[in-house]
Amino acid sequence: MSVETFLRQRAVRIEAQGSYTLPNWYDPQGRLRSFACRTTRVSPFRMLVDVPVVGKVGDRLTSYFREFGKFEGQISDISAGSFLLELEMPRAMRVRLADKLVWLERKLKDPTNVREERRDTRFIPSAPHSTLTWADGGVTPCFIIDFSAGGVAVSSEAQPSLGTPLAIGACIGRVVRLFPEGFAVKLLEPVHNLQELERRLIRQMGGPVASADGRLEQFTLIPA
């Protein structure tokens, strides 16, 4: 099925954080790499997922979402920064998923239920796709998992080492922690206005980098 067709079908608009593995993507130790992801629309048969690494149509993958559990599936279509995943599961499991989606849809429509994105002072961006700019001027797409005033969690095909200086959008930072789905970056200049920080973090390929490139070159001279 195509993304365009799926967008015309009935589905629940829900943003569920998760992770996934793609075939033939391995870390230096030879293990399948995990990437962070986030659903945007889900039905009992398929889901549209925002991702840092899109993969190819026909790729089979494993995904996990805290709200739903583990899914196996196959990519049926791709678009910029996302793929459509055809869910493969027994009928009984599909029925349970349908019931869960009905419950979630009612919950989301309840005006007394305020959606809370804050978790331990970390926030989830409304648009997760941005770019990493490296000290040599190279640019790589990335997926922002969450952020706080002083740091950002990122998932990307790139695997920087600890201490690597980089820019996320127009924010300068340094890699301070590695985890299975990506890495954490400490910002050089914390931004306590979170709306302004989100605006600076989100930058698409080809977009303006503001003053980040020049400042990043200076930042590379600062000891880790």
N, C-alpha and C positions, 0 to 999 in steps of 0.2 A: 504494500500500500504506500501511496505517496503522502508526504507531509500535508500537502494541499487538501487531499481527500480527508485525512484524519481531522483537520481543522474544521471540517463541515460536519463531522460526526459528534454525537453526544459523548462528552467526557467531562471529568471534573478538573477544574483548574486548581492545582495544588502544587505548592513549592516544597518538596520533600528532599532534604539533603541525603546524599548517599555516596557510594563509591562503585567502581566497576573495573574490570580487567579486560583488555583486548588481546586477541591472539597475536603472537609474535612480537610482543612488547615486553622486553626483559630488563631487569636491572643488572648492574655489574656482577652480581652474585648468581646470575642465571635464573632468578625467580621472576614470575610474571609481575609486571608493575601494576600498581593500583593508582587510579586517578579519582579525584573528587567529581561529583556531578550533582545536578538538581533537576527534579522533574518540573514541567510546566503544565502538562495536561496528561491525565491518566484515565484509561478505560479498563475494563476487565480483559481486554485483548491486546492492548498496546499502550505505549507511553512515549511522549515526546520529552527528551532529556537534554538539558544544556550541559555541555562537556568541554574540557580543554583540548582533548584529542578525539577527533570525530570518527576515525576508522573508515571502513569501506562498506558499501552495500554488500550484504551476504556474510559479513563477519558475525560469528557467534560469540557471545560474551556472557559473563556472570556479573550480576549487580546485586547490591545490598542497600536497602533503605530502612532506616529505623522504624518508620511508620508501617512498612509493608513486609519486611523480611527479605529473603534471598530470592532472586529471579534469574532464570536462564532465558536467553532469547537470541534473536537474530536481527541485525540491522536491515530494515527494508527501504529506508530512504535517509538522505542526509541533507542538511542545510547549513548555513553559516553558524558554526559554533554549537550545533545540535544534531541529534539523530533520532529517528523513529525506531523504537525497539518493539518487535513482535514478541509477545510474552508466550512462553511455552510452559504449560502446566497442566496437571490433571483437571478434570471437570470440577471435582469437589473443591480444589484450591481456587479455581476461577470463581466459583459461586461465593466463596468466603471473601475473595477480593471485591466482588461486586457489592456484597453487603457492607464491607468496610468503606467503600467509596460512597455509598448512599449515606452512611453515617457521617462521613467527613463532609459531604456536600451540605447536609443539614446543619452541621456544626458551623461551617463557614458562613452560612446564610443567617445564622442567629445573631441579631444585632447586639445581644448582650455578651457575645463572645468576641472579645477584642483580640485580634491576632497579635501575638507577642513574638517579635523577632529577636529580642534581646536575650542573650544567654551568657551569664557570667561576664557582663559588660562587653560582650562581643556582639557585633551586628552583622547581619547578612545583607549584602548589597542587592538593590532591586534589579540591577543588570550586572551579571557576574563576569562578563568577558572584558579583558583589558590586555595590556601588553607589558612585557619586560624589556627594558633597555639595558644592555650590558656595557661594560667599560670600553669595549672596542667599537661601540656604535651599533652593534647588531640588535635586532628586535625580534622577539619571540612572543606569540600569543600565549595568554595564560587565563586561568579561571580563578577568581577570587572566592575562596570558601567563606571567610568571614574576616572582620577587621575590628580593631579597637582604636582608641586615640593614639596608641604608640606602636601598633604592630599589625601585620597582615598575614593571614594564612593563605597560601597559594598552591594551586595544582597546575602542572605544565608538563609538556614533553621534556623540557630541560630539567636536568638534575644538578644544580649548582652545589658546590661544596660549602661547608661552614665558613663564614667570613666573607663570602663573595659579595662585593658591592653591586647594587643594581638600582634601577628605577622601576617602580610599578606605576604606570601612568605618568603623572608628574610628581610623584613622591619618591624621595631617595631613601634607601635603607640598606641593611646588610643582613645576610642570611645568618640566623642564630640557632635554628633548630631544624632537624630533618625528621619526617615521619612517613609512613608508608604511602600516603596519597600525595605528598608534596613537601612543602617546607614553610617555615615561619620566618618573616622578615621584621626586624626592628627598625622603625623609622628614625631617620636622623633628626627630624624635627616633628615631634608629636603635634597633632592637630586635634584640639578638643571640641571643635565644632564638627560633629560627625557628618552633617550634611555637606559641609565644605570638603571634608576629607573624602567622602564618597565621590564627590564631583572630581576631585583631583586624581583619585585612583582609577576611575573608569576612563580608559582611552582605547579606541579601536585601532586596528592596523591602518596606518596612513594618516592618523589624526595628529593634531599638534601635540608636541611634547613639552610645550612651554619652555621653561629654563632648565628642565631636568638634565638634558644631555651635558651641558657645560658644567653644571654643579656636580654631576656624577663623576666627571673626570677629576675634579678637585677632591671628591670624596675618596677616590681610590688611593690618594696619598695619605689618608688618615689611617694610622695603625688600627687593626681589628681589636 
